[in-house]
């Protein structure tokens, strides 16, 4: 596996992503990885490496262009991009273009995965009508100001959520289901009992946020579900 930072620009702003290439010189699928609301931490880089270990080329996108200095600043970034979907979608589309442009990526076989706000990011990528085979959101934000854009979705959609997530309520899950059905999307929702938010992130427990906790079982189960979807959509490595 080869890993390196990639600096790129969107609308004049500089971003630094992280590329993990497990292709070993072959033509393989490419995967965008979108980080949580806390920004570009070790978590998305680890996930990119995990995908590279499976043989994919993975690009962890930098959604903010800077590391938030505080939780308040991070939430400000999230609120700003949630209210400005064209900018959020453009940043995600740019990341998809970067992974497609890698010499060992089969540009016709791509996916995007995201965690927390990163799940929101890849869902908006799908709502933009992007040519991406599938998107997967882990403890993903589901709400959007443009639910009518579900009709544009070409990708297969998977979201993996904890039933006890204090951010993603049952009402939001129901609204998302209605949105996907109205858009005639090929979609699936996997619910994990007794699980809260950020269940894939081993770093989260140190923050001691109520309802946020790493859950090894849910992490491994949801990752296996993602791999099954990849096998279905992207084919063999």
N, C-alpha and C positions, 0 to 999 in steps of 0.2 A: 504494500500500500504506500502511496505517495501522498503527502499532505502539504499544503501551502496556503498562504494568505493571498487573496486577490483584491486589489484596490480597483474600484470602478466609480463612475459618476452617474447620477440621475438628476436631471434638472440643475446641473452645476454643483450639486452637493456630493461630497466624497463619502464613499462607503467602503468598508473592508470586510469581505466575506472570507470563507474558509472552504477550500476544496480538498476533498479526500478521494483519491482515485484508486480504486481496487480492480481496475480493468485488466491489468497485466498485459496491456497492449491490444486487447480485443475490443470489438465493438459491443458495448453493453448499454443497458438503460441508464439514464441520468435522473437524479432525484434532487429536488430543491428541499432544503430543510429550513423552516422558519421558527425563530426563537420566541420565547415567552416575553411577557411584558417587561421583564427585568433586563432585557437587552441581550447582547452577544456575550453570554457566559460560557463556561466550559460545557454546559449541558448540550447545546446544539452541535458543538464541535464533536463531542463524544458520539452523538447519534450519527453524524456524518461518517465518523470512523467505523462505527458499527455497520453501516450500510456498505462502506468500502470493503470491510472484511467479508461481506457476503458477495462481493464481486461487482457492485455498482460504482458509478461515479456520483458522488454526492457533493452538493454545494450548499453550505450553510450561509444563507443570505443575511445581510446586515440591514434590518428594517429601519433602524433609527438614524444611522450614520454617526452615532456617538453612544457611549456607555452612560446610562443615566446615573447621575450623582446621588440620587435619593429615590425612595419609593414614590414620593410626590411628583418628582420630575418624570419618572417612568410612567406614572398614570396620566400625566399631562401629555406625553407623547402618544399614549394609547388613545386618549380622548380626541386628540387632534386628528389622528389618522382615521379613527372610526367615523369622524365627521367629514372627512375628506377622502371618500372612496376612490376618486380618480388618481390621487397621489399614491394611496396604498396599493391599488391595483397596478399602477405603473412600476412601482418598485418591485412588486412580485413578478411581473412580466419581464422586467429586466433581468432578474435572477434566473428565470426560466430560460431566457435567451442565452445567458452566460453558460448554463449547464449544457444546453443544446449545442453550443459552439465548441465544446471540448472535443479534441480530435478522436478520442476513444468512445464518444457517446453516439449511440444510434438515436438521432433526433426524433425519430418516429416513435420511440419508446421512452416516455418520460412520466414522472410522477412528482407530487409535491406533498410533503408532510409538515405538520406544524403543531406546536404545543402551546396551549393557552391562547394568548393573543396571536401566536403563530398559526394556530388552527383557524382563527378568524381570517388571517392573511391568506392562507391557501384556499379557504372557501370563497373569498372575494376574487382570488385568481380564477377559480372555476366560474364564478358568476360573471366574470368579464368575457367569457366565451373562449378562453385560452385553449389552445390545442395541447392538452395534457391528458394522459390516459386515465389517471386516477388521482384523487386527493384524499388525504387522511388527516383528521384532526384528533389529537389526544388532549383530553380535558379542554376541549375547544370552545372558544366563544362562538355562539351560534347566531346571535342577533345581527341584523343588517338594516340599513336604512333603505335598501333597494331590493326587497324580497321578490319583486317582479322580474328581476334579472335571473332568477333561477331557470327561466326558460332558455337562457343562453348556455347553460351548462352542458358540456360535451363529455366531461369526465365522469367516471364512476366515483361515488362519494361514500366515504366511511368516516363516522365519528365515534370515538370511544370515550365514554364519560362515566364518572362516579355518581351513583344515585344520591350520595350525600354531599355533592358539590355545593358549597354555599353561594357560588356565583352563577352557576347554570341551573336554573330552577326547572321543575317539572313543566311549568307553563312555557318556558322557553323551548324546552324539548318538544312540546306539543306544537308550538308555533313553527318550529323548524320542520317538523314532520309534514305539516300542512303546506309549507312553502315548497318542500321537495316534491310532494305529490302534485301540487298545482303546476310545477315546472316539468312534470313527467321525467324526473331524474331517476337514474339507477342509483339508489342510495341505501345505506344501512346504518343503523345506530346500535352500538354495543354498550350495554349498561352493566356496570360492575357494582355489586352490592357491598355496602359498608365501606365505600371508598369515597374520598373527597376530591379536592382539587390538587393539581400538580402531582399526580400519583406516579409520574415517570421520573421525577426529578429528585435525585438523592440529596441535592443541596438544600431542598426547601425546608426540611425540618429545623435547620439552624435558625430560620427566621421566626419560628414560633407563631405563625399566623393561624388562628382558629379555622379549622376546616381544611387546611392545606397540609398534606402529609404524603410522603413517599409510601407506595405500596408495592412491594416486590412482585406479589402474585398478579395484581392487575397490570403492572408494567409488562411482565413477561407474556401474559395472555393477550394483551392488546397488540404487542409486537408480533406475536404469532399470527394474529388475525390480519395485520397489515401484510405480513409476508405471504399469506394465502392469497390476498387480493393482488399483490404484485405478481405472483405466479400466474394468476388468471389473466391479468391485463397486459403485463409486460413480457410474459413468456420466460423461457429458461435463460439463465445467465451463460 
